[in-house]
Amino acid sequence: AALADSRLVHLELDECALADVNFSGASMEQVCFQGCDLSAASLSDCRHKGLAVARCRLVRTNFFKTSLAGLDFSDSRLEGIVVSDTAAELKGATVSLEQAAELARLLGVIVR
């Protein structure tokens, strides 16, 4: 699906197959993704207020230029995501210890 530059308001997506969906440039307000597969989806350059993510699959998901501050990914699968070279998008996001080790590689840190 191509939902680039769309406006999503008061929406709950539960157990949806959203792999490869293009949400680039979307504006999201009070949107909740629960149990969704967002693998290889593009959420680049999105603006959001009241966004929530729970038990989702976020493998190779593109978050380039989308602030993830305030989002809790700790109960989701978060692997190989795309962010800027500074990983500034991740500032203020909540992740599990295992996810933190994976994300440290984006910064060039080696975790043993």
N, CA, C and O atoms as a GROMACS GRO file, in nm:
protein
  448
    1ALA      N    1   0.085  -0.119   0.000
    1ALA     CA    2   0.000   0.000   0.000
    1ALA      C    3   0.088   0.124   0.000
    1ALA      O    4   0.199   0.122   0.054
    2ALA      N    5   0.040   0.228  -0.059
    2ALA     CA    6   0.112   0.355  -0.063
    2ALA      C    7   0.030   0.458   0.014
    2ALA      O    8  -0.071   0.509  -0.036
    3LEU      N    9   0.073   0.488   0.135
    3LEU     CA   10   0.004   0.586   0.219
    3LEU      C   11   0.094   0.706   0.247
    3LEU      O   12   0.078   0.773   0.350
    4ALA      N   13   0.186   0.733   0.157
    4ALA     CA   14   0.278   0.846   0.173
    4ALA      C   15   0.200   0.976   0.182
    4ALA      O   16   0.101   0.996   0.111
    5ASP      N   17   0.247   1.063   0.270
    5ASP     CA   18   0.189   1.196   0.290
    5ASP      C   19   0.042   1.192   0.332
    5ASP      O   20  -0.031   1.290   0.313
    6SER      N   21  -0.002   1.080   0.389
    6SER     CA   22  -0.141   1.069   0.434
    6SER      C   23  -0.156   1.129   0.574
    6SER      O   24  -0.058   1.162   0.640
    7ARG      N   25  -0.279   1.143   0.616
    7ARG     CA   26  -0.310   1.191   0.751
    7ARG      C   27  -0.392   1.081   0.818
    7ARG      O   28  -0.504   1.051   0.776
    8LEU      N   29  -0.335   1.022   0.924
    8LEU     CA   30  -0.402   0.916   0.997
    8LEU      C   31  -0.439   0.968   1.135
    8LEU      O   32  -0.351   1.011   1.210
    9VAL      N   33  -0.566   0.964   1.169
    9VAL     CA   34  -0.614   1.021   1.295
    9VAL      C   35  -0.706   0.920   1.365
    9VAL      O   36  -0.794   0.861   1.302
   10HIS      N   37  -0.685   0.902   1.496
   10HIS     CA   38  -0.769   0.813   1.579
   10HIS      C   39  -0.787   0.677   1.512
   10HIS      O   40  -0.898   0.638   1.476
   11LEU      N   41  -0.676   0.607   1.496
   11LEU     CA   42  -0.675   0.481   1.423
   11LEU      C   43  -0.605   0.374   1.506
   11LEU      O   44  -0.497   0.398   1.561
   12GLU      N   45  -0.664   0.256   1.515
   12GLU     CA   46  -0.600   0.142   1.579
   12GLU      C   47  -0.586   0.031   1.476
   12GLU      O   48  -0.685  -0.014   1.418
   13LEU      N   49  -0.463  -0.012   1.454
   13LEU     CA   50  -0.434  -0.121   1.361
   13LEU      C   51  -0.391  -0.240   1.443
   13LEU      O   52  -0.288  -0.234   1.510
   14ASP      N   53  -0.468  -0.348   1.439
   14ASP     CA   54  -0.445  -0.463   1.524
   14ASP      C   55  -0.420  -0.587   1.437
   14ASP      O   56  -0.504  -0.625   1.356
   15GLU      N   57  -0.302  -0.649   1.458
   15GLU     CA   58  -0.265  -0.772   1.386
   15GLU      C   59  -0.269  -0.754   1.234
   15GLU      O   60  -0.314  -0.844   1.162
   16CYS      N   61  -0.223  -0.642   1.185
   16CYS     CA   62  -0.226  -0.613   1.041
   16CYS      C   63  -0.094  -0.648   0.974
   16CYS      O   64   0.013  -0.634   1.034
   17ALA      N   65  -0.101  -0.695   0.850
   17ALA     CA   66   0.017  -0.722   0.768
   17ALA      C   67   0.049  -0.593   0.692
   17ALA      O   68  -0.013  -0.563   0.590
   18LEU      N   69   0.148  -0.518   0.743
   18LEU     CA   70   0.183  -0.388   0.686
   18LEU      C   71   0.326  -0.386   0.634
   18LEU      O   72   0.386  -0.280   0.619
   19ALA      N   73   0.381  -0.504   0.606
   19ALA     CA   74   0.517  -0.512   0.552
   19ALA      C   75   0.522  -0.437   0.420
   19ALA      O   76   0.432  -0.449   0.337
   20ASP      N   77   0.629  -0.361   0.400
   20ASP     CA   78   0.655  -0.285   0.278
   20ASP      C   79   0.559  -0.169   0.253
   20ASP      O   80   0.564  -0.109   0.146
   21VAL      N   81   0.472  -0.136   0.347
   21VAL     CA   82   0.381  -0.023   0.328
   21VAL      C   83   0.459   0.107   0.338
   21VAL      O   84   0.549   0.121   0.422
   22ASN      N   85   0.426   0.202   0.253
   22ASN     CA   86   0.494   0.332   0.250
   22ASN      C   87   0.410   0.436   0.324
   22ASN      O   88   0.309   0.484   0.272
   23PHE      N   89   0.453   0.470   0.447
   23PHE     CA   90   0.389   0.575   0.526
   23PHE      C   91   0.472   0.703   0.523
   23PHE      O   92   0.447   0.794   0.602
   24SER      N   93   0.570   0.714   0.434
   24SER     CA   94   0.663   0.827   0.432
   24SER      C   95   0.588   0.960   0.429
   24SER      O   96   0.496   0.980   0.350
   25GLY      N   97   0.631   1.050   0.518
   25GLY     CA   98   0.572   1.183   0.523
   25GLY      C   99   0.434   1.189   0.584
   25GLY      O  100   0.370   1.294   0.582
   26ALA      N  101   0.386   1.080   0.639
   26ALA     CA  102   0.252   1.076   0.697
   26ALA      C  103   0.246   1.156   0.827
   26ALA      O  104   0.346   1.172   0.897
   27SER      N  105   0.128   1.205   0.857
   27SER     CA  106   0.099   1.272   0.982
   27SER      C  107   0.008   1.178   1.061
   27SER      O  108  -0.099   1.140   1.013
   28MET      N  109   0.051   1.139   1.182
   28MET     CA  110  -0.024   1.043   1.262
   28MET      C  111  -0.060   1.104   1.396
   28MET      O  112   0.026   1.154   1.468
   29GLU      N  113  -0.188   1.098   1.429
   29GLU     CA  114  -0.235   1.150   1.557
   29GLU      C  115  -0.324   1.046   1.623
   29GLU      O  116  -0.424   1.003   1.566
   30GLN      N  117  -0.285   1.005   1.744
   30GLN     CA  118  -0.358   0.902   1.819
   30GLN      C  119  -0.372   0.775   1.735
   30GLN      O  120  -0.482   0.725   1.713
   31VAL      N  121  -0.257   0.724   1.690
   31VAL     CA  122  -0.251   0.601   1.610
   31VAL      C  123  -0.182   0.494   1.693
   31VAL      O  124  -0.081   0.520   1.757
   32CYS      N  125  -0.238   0.372   1.691
   32CYS     CA  126  -0.181   0.261   1.765
   32CYS      C  127  -0.162   0.141   1.672
   32CYS      O  128  -0.257   0.095   1.609
   33PHE      N  129  -0.038   0.092   1.665
   33PHE     CA  130  -0.006  -0.030   1.593
   33PHE      C  131   0.009  -0.140   1.698
   33PHE      O  132   0.098  -0.131   1.782
   34GLN      N  133  -0.075  -0.243   1.694
   34GLN     CA  134  -0.068  -0.354   1.790
   34GLN      C  135  -0.053  -0.485   1.715
   34GLN      O  136  -0.138  -0.521   1.633
   35GLY      N  137   0.055  -0.557   1.743
   35GLY     CA  138   0.075  -0.688   1.682
   35GLY      C  139   0.089  -0.684   1.531
   35GLY      O  140   0.059  -0.783   1.464
   36CYS      N  141   0.133  -0.574   1.478
   36CYS     CA  142   0.144  -0.557   1.332
   36CYS      C  143   0.283  -0.594   1.282
   36CYS      O  144   0.382  -0.582   1.353
   37ASP      N  145   0.288  -0.640   1.158
   37ASP     CA  146   0.415  -0.665   1.090
   37ASP      C  147   0.446  -0.544   1.003
   37ASP      O  148   0.384  -0.524   0.899
   38LEU      N  149   0.543  -0.464   1.047
   38LEU     CA  150   0.586  -0.345   0.974
   38LEU      C  151   0.724  -0.366   0.914
   38LEU      O  152   0.800  -0.270   0.897
   39SER      N  153   0.758  -0.489   0.883
   39SER     CA  154   0.888  -0.521   0.826
   39SER      C  155   0.906  -0.450   0.692
   39SER      O  156   0.819  -0.454   0.606
   40ALA      N  157   1.020  -0.384   0.677
   40ALA     CA  158   1.057  -0.311   0.555
   40ALA      C  159   0.957  -0.202   0.519
   40ALA      O  160   0.957  -0.153   0.406
   41ALA      N  161   0.873  -0.162   0.614
   41ALA     CA  162   0.782  -0.050   0.590
   41ALA      C  163   0.861   0.080   0.600
   41ALA      O  164   0.965   0.085   0.666
   42SER      N  165   0.813   0.183   0.535
   42SER     CA  166   0.880   0.313   0.542
   42SER      C  167   0.795   0.409   0.623
   42SER      O  168   0.684   0.446   0.584
   43LEU      N  169   0.850   0.450   0.737
   43LEU     CA  170   0.788   0.552   0.820
   43LEU      C  171   0.884   0.672   0.827
   43LEU      O  172   0.897   0.736   0.931
   44SER      N  173   0.948   0.701   0.717
   44SER     CA  174   1.046   0.810   0.713
   44SER      C  175   0.975   0.945   0.708
   44SER      O  176   0.869   0.960   0.646
   45ASP      N  177   1.036   1.041   0.774
   45ASP     CA  178   0.989   1.180   0.773
   45ASP      C  179   0.843   1.193   0.817
   45ASP      O  180   0.770   1.278   0.766
   46CYS      N  181   0.802   1.109   0.912
   46CYS     CA  182   0.665   1.115   0.965
   46CYS      C  183   0.659   1.210   1.085
   46CYS      O  184   0.757   1.229   1.156
   47ARG      N  185   0.542   1.268   1.103
   47ARG     CA  186   0.514   1.349   1.221
   47ARG      C  187   0.407   1.275   1.300
   47ARG      O  188   0.312   1.221   1.242
   48HIS      N  189   0.422   1.272   1.432
   48HIS     CA  190   0.322   1.198   1.510
   48HIS      C  191   0.298   1.262   1.645
   48HIS      O  192   0.385   1.328   1.703
   49LYS      N  193   0.177   1.239   1.694
   49LYS     CA  194   0.136   1.282   1.827
   49LYS      C  195   0.046   1.172   1.880
   49LYS      O  196  -0.058   1.142   1.821
   50GLY      N  197   0.084   1.112   1.990
   50GLY     CA  198   0.004   1.005   2.046
   50GLY      C  199   0.018   0.873   1.972
   50GLY      O  200  -0.076   0.794   1.968
   51LEU      N  201   0.135   0.849   1.914
   51LEU     CA  202   0.162   0.723   1.844
   51LEU      C  203   0.202   0.617   1.945
   51LEU      O  204   0.277   0.645   2.038
   52ALA      N  205   0.153   0.494   1.926
   52ALA     CA  206   0.190   0.383   2.014
   52ALA      C  207   0.219   0.260   1.928
   52ALA      O  208   0.155   0.236   1.826
   53VAL      N  209   0.317   0.181   1.975
   53VAL     CA  210   0.357   0.058   1.906
   53VAL      C  211   0.364  -0.051   2.013
   53VAL      O  212   0.432  -0.035   2.114
   54ALA      N  213   0.294  -0.162   1.990
   54ALA     CA  214   0.295  -0.272   2.087
   54ALA      C  215   0.302  -0.406   2.014
   54ALA      O  216   0.225  -0.431   1.922
   55ARG      N  217   0.394  -0.490   2.058
   55ARG     CA  218   0.409  -0.626   2.005
   55ARG      C  219   0.418  -0.631   1.852
   55ARG      O  220   0.359  -0.719   1.789
   56CYS      N  221   0.490  -0.538   1.794
   56CYS     CA  222   0.501  -0.531   1.648
   56CYS      C  223   0.633  -0.589   1.600
   56CYS      O  224   0.729  -0.603   1.676
   57ARG      N  225   0.636  -0.623   1.474
   57ARG     CA  226   0.758  -0.671   1.409
   57ARG      C  227   0.812  -0.555   1.326
   57ARG      O  228   0.750  -0.513   1.228
   58LEU      N  229   0.930  -0.505   1.365
   58LEU     CA  230   0.993  -0.390   1.301
   58LEU      C  231   1.131  -0.432   1.252
   58LEU      O  232   1.233  -0.394   1.311
   59VAL      N  233   1.134  -0.508   1.147
   59VAL     CA  234   1.260  -0.559   1.091
   59VAL      C  235   1.286  -0.484   0.961
   59VAL      O  236   1.206  -0.488   0.868
   60ARG      N  237   1.400  -0.416   0.956
   60ARG     CA  238   1.439  -0.333   0.841
   60ARG      C  239   1.338  -0.219   0.815
   60ARG      O  240   1.325  -0.173   0.702
   61THR      N  241   1.270  -0.176   0.919
   61THR     CA  242   1.175  -0.066   0.908
   61THR      C  243   1.252   0.066   0.897
   61THR      O  244   1.350   0.086   0.968
   62ASN      N  245   1.207   0.154   0.809
   62ASN     CA  246   1.275   0.280   0.783
   62ASN      C  247   1.212   0.392   0.867
   62ASN      O  248   1.097   0.430   0.846
   63PHE      N  249   1.290   0.444   0.964
   63PHE     CA  250   1.246   0.554   1.048
   63PHE      C  251   1.328   0.681   1.020
   63PHE      O  252   1.332   0.771   1.105
   64PHE      N  253   1.392   0.690   0.905
   64PHE     CA  254   1.478   0.804   0.872
   64PHE      C  255   1.400   0.935   0.888
   64PHE      O  256   1.293   0.954   0.830
   65LYS      N  257   1.456   1.026   0.968
   65LYS     CA  258   1.400   1.159   0.996
   65LYS      C  259   1.265   1.156   1.068
   65LYS      O  260   1.189   1.253   1.061
   66THR      N  261   1.235   1.047   1.138
   66THR     CA  262   1.114   1.039   1.220
   66THR      C  263   1.156   1.026   1.365
   66THR      O  264   1.220   0.928   1.403
   67SER      N  265   1.119   1.122   1.447
   67SER     CA  266   1.153   1.116   1.590
   67SER      C  267   1.078   1.001   1.655
   67SER      O  268   0.957   0.985   1.637
   68LEU      N  269   1.151   0.920   1.731
   68LEU     CA  270   1.092   0.807   1.802
   68LEU      C  271   1.081   0.835   1.952
   68LEU      O  272   1.053   0.745   2.031
   69ALA      N  273   1.102   0.960   1.990
   69ALA     CA  274   1.093   1.001   2.131
   69ALA      C  275   0.956   0.967   2.186
   69ALA      O  276   0.854   0.996   2.124
   70GLY      N  277   0.955   0.906   2.305
   70GLY     CA  278   0.830   0.873   2.372
   70GLY      C  279   0.770   0.739   2.332
   70GLY      O  280   0.673   0.694   2.392
   71LEU      N  281   0.827   0.673   2.230
   71LEU     CA  282   0.775   0.543   2.188
   71LEU      C  283   0.843   0.430   2.265
   71LEU      O  284   0.963   0.436   2.291
   72ASP      N  285   0.766   0.329   2.301
   72ASP     CA  286   0.817   0.214   2.374
   72ASP      C  287   0.818   0.092   2.281
   72ASP      O  288   0.713   0.041   2.243
   73PHE      N  289   0.938   0.048   2.246
   73PHE     CA  290   0.956  -0.066   2.157
   73PHE      C  291   0.992  -0.194   2.232
   73PHE      O  292   1.020  -0.296   2.170
   74SER      N  293   0.992  -0.190   2.364
   74SER     CA  294   1.047  -0.299   2.445
   74SER      C  295   0.976  -0.433   2.426
   74SER      O  296   1.037  -0.537   2.450
   75ASP      N  297   0.850  -0.434   2.385
   75ASP     CA  298   0.781  -0.561   2.364
   75ASP      C  299   0.767  -0.596   2.215
   75ASP      O  300   0.692  -0.686   2.179
   76SER      N  301   0.839  -0.523   2.131
   76SER     CA  302   0.835  -0.546   1.986
   76SER      C  303   0.966  -0.605   1.939
   76SER      O  304   1.067  -0.600   2.010
   77ARG      N  305   0.966  -0.661   1.820
   77ARG     CA  306   1.090  -0.710   1.757
   77ARG      C  307   1.146  -0.595   1.674
   77ARG      O  308   1.083  -0.551   1.578
   78LEU      N  309   1.264  -0.547   1.712
   78LEU     CA  310   1.326  -0.430   1.650
   78LEU      C  311   1.464  -0.471   1.600
   78LEU      O  312   1.557  -0.485   1.680
   79GLU      N  313   1.478  -0.489   1.468
   79GLU     CA  314   1.605  -0.534   1.412
   79GLU      C  315   1.634  -0.465   1.280
   79GLU      O  316   1.546  -0.450   1.196
   80GLY      N  317   1.759  -0.424   1.262
   80GLY     CA  318   1.804  -0.372   1.133
   80GLY      C  319   1.728  -0.250   1.085
   80GLY      O  320   1.711  -0.233   0.964
   81ILE      N  321   1.682  -0.166   1.177
   81ILE     CA  322   1.606  -0.048   1.136
   81ILE      C  323   1.695   0.053   1.065
   81ILE      O  324   1.817   0.052   1.080
   82VAL      N  325   1.631   0.139   0.988
   82VAL     CA  326   1.703   0.243   0.915
   82VAL      C  327   1.679   0.376   0.983
   82VAL      O  328   1.565   0.420   1.000
   83VAL      N  329   1.788   0.441   1.023
   83VAL     CA  330   1.785   0.576   1.080
   83VAL      C  331   1.900   0.654   1.019
   83VAL      O  332   1.978   0.599   0.941
   84SER      N  333   1.912   0.780   1.053
   84SER     CA  334   2.021   0.862   1.001
   84SER      C  335   2.154   0.817   1.058
   84SER      O  336   2.157   0.738   1.152
   85ASP      N  337   2.264   0.866   1.002
   85ASP     CA  338   2.397   0.822   1.048
   85ASP      C  339   2.426   0.861   1.192
   85ASP      O  340   2.513   0.801   1.255
   86THR      N  341   2.356   0.960   1.246
   86THR     CA  342   2.375   0.998   1.386
   86THR      C  343   2.279   0.924   1.479
   86THR      O  344   2.294   0.930   1.601
   87ALA      N  345   2.182   0.855   1.423
   87ALA     CA  346   2.078   0.782   1.498
   87ALA      C  347   1.999   0.875   1.590
   87ALA      O  348   1.946   0.832   1.692
   88ALA      N  349   1.990   1.002   1.554
   88ALA     CA  350   1.918   1.101   1.635
   88ALA      C  351   1.771   1.065   1.651
   88ALA      O  352   1.708   1.106   1.749
   89GLU      N  353   1.716   0.992   1.558
   89GLU     CA  354   1.575   0.951   1.565
   89GLU      C  355   1.544   0.872   1.691
   89GLU      O  356   1.432   0.875   1.741
   90LEU      N  357   1.644   0.801   1.743
   90LEU     CA  358   1.625   0.713   1.859
   90LEU      C  359   1.623   0.785   1.993
   90LEU      O  360   1.586   0.726   2.095
   91LYS      N  361   1.662   0.911   1.995
   91LYS     CA  362   1.669   0.985   2.122
   91LYS      C  363   1.531   0.988   2.188
   91LYS      O  364   1.434   1.036   2.130
   92GLY      N  365   1.525   0.936   2.312
   92GLY     CA  366   1.402   0.936   2.389
   92GLY      C  367   1.313   0.815   2.370
   92GLY      O  368   1.206   0.806   2.430
   93ALA      N  369   1.357   0.719   2.286
   93ALA     CA  370   1.280   0.595   2.267
   93ALA      C  371   1.313   0.496   2.378
   93ALA      O  372   1.424   0.497   2.431
   94THR      N  373   1.218   0.412   2.414
   94THR     CA  374   1.239   0.309   2.515
   94THR      C  375   1.257   0.175   2.445
   94THR      O  376   1.176   0.135   2.362
   95VAL      N  377   1.368   0.106   2.480
   95VAL     CA  378   1.398  -0.025   2.422
   95VAL      C  379   1.441  -0.121   2.532
   95VAL      O  380   1.477  -0.078   2.642
   96SER      N  381   1.439  -0.250   2.501
   96SER     CA  382   1.486  -0.351   2.596
   96SER      C  383   1.638  -0.358   2.591
   96SER      O  384   1.700  -0.298   2.504
   97LEU      N  385   1.699  -0.431   2.686
   97LEU     CA  386   1.844  -0.448   2.687
   97LEU      C  387   1.894  -0.513   2.558
   97LEU      O  388   1.996  -0.472   2.503
   98GLU      N  389   1.823  -0.615   2.512
   98GLU     CA  390   1.864  -0.684   2.389
   98GLU      C  391   1.857  -0.589   2.269
   98GLU      O  392   1.946  -0.589   2.184
   99GLN      N  393   1.752  -0.509   2.263
   99GLN     CA  394   1.739  -0.412   2.155
   99GLN      C  395   1.848  -0.306   2.163
   99GLN      O  396   1.899  -0.261   2.060
  100ALA      N  397   1.884  -0.266   2.284
  100ALA     CA  398   1.988  -0.165   2.301
  100ALA      C  399   2.121  -0.215   2.245
  100ALA      O  400   2.196  -0.139   2.184
  101ALA      N  401   2.150  -0.343   2.266
  101ALA     CA  402   2.273  -0.401   2.213
  101ALA      C  403   2.270  -0.399   2.060
  101ALA      O  404   2.372  -0.368   1.997
  102GLU      N  405   2.157  -0.431   2.001
  102GLU     CA  406   2.142  -0.427   1.854
  102GLU      C  407   2.158  -0.284   1.802
  102GLU      O  408   2.225  -0.260   1.702
  103LEU      N  409   2.096  -0.190   1.871
  103LEU     CA  410   2.101  -0.050   1.828
  103LEU      C  411   2.239   0.012   1.847
  103LEU      O  412   2.276   0.106   1.776
  104ALA      N  413   2.314  -0.039   1.942
  104ALA     CA  414   2.450   0.013   1.965
  104ALA      C  415   2.535  -0.004   1.840
  104ALA      O  416   2.625   0.076   1.816
  105ARG      N  417   2.509  -0.108   1.762
  105ARG     CA  418   2.584  -0.129   1.638
  105ARG      C  419   2.565  -0.016   1.539
  105ARG      O  420   2.655   0.014   1.460
  106LEU      N  421   2.448   0.048   1.543
  106LEU     CA  422   2.424   0.163   1.454
  106LEU      C  423   2.521   0.276   1.484
  106LEU      O  424   2.553   0.357   1.396
  107LEU      N  425   2.568   0.281   1.609
  107LEU     CA  426   2.662   0.385   1.649
  107LEU      C  427   2.806   0.341   1.640
  107LEU      O  428   2.897   0.415   1.675
  108GLY      N  429   2.826   0.219   1.592
  108GLY     CA  430   2.962   0.167   1.577
  108GLY      C  431   3.018   0.106   1.704
  108GLY      O  432   3.138   0.079   1.711
  109VAL      N  433   2.933   0.085   1.803
  109VAL     CA  434   2.976   0.028   1.931
  109VAL      C  435   2.974  -0.125   1.919
  109VAL      O  436   2.880  -0.182   1.863
  110ILE      N  437   3.078  -0.190   1.971
  110ILE     CA  438   3.082  -0.336   1.973
  110ILE      C  439   3.045  -0.382   2.113
  110ILE      O  440   3.109  -0.345   2.211
  111VAL      N  441   2.939  -0.463   2.121
  111VAL     CA  442   2.893  -0.515   2.250
  111VAL      C  443   2.934  -0.660   2.263
  111VAL      O  444   2.907  -0.740   2.173
  112ARG      N  445   2.998  -0.694   2.374
  112ARG     CA  446   3.042  -0.834   2.397
  112ARG      C  447   2.961  -0.897   2.507
  112ARG      O  448   2.982  -1.014   2.540
   0.00000   0.00000   0.00000
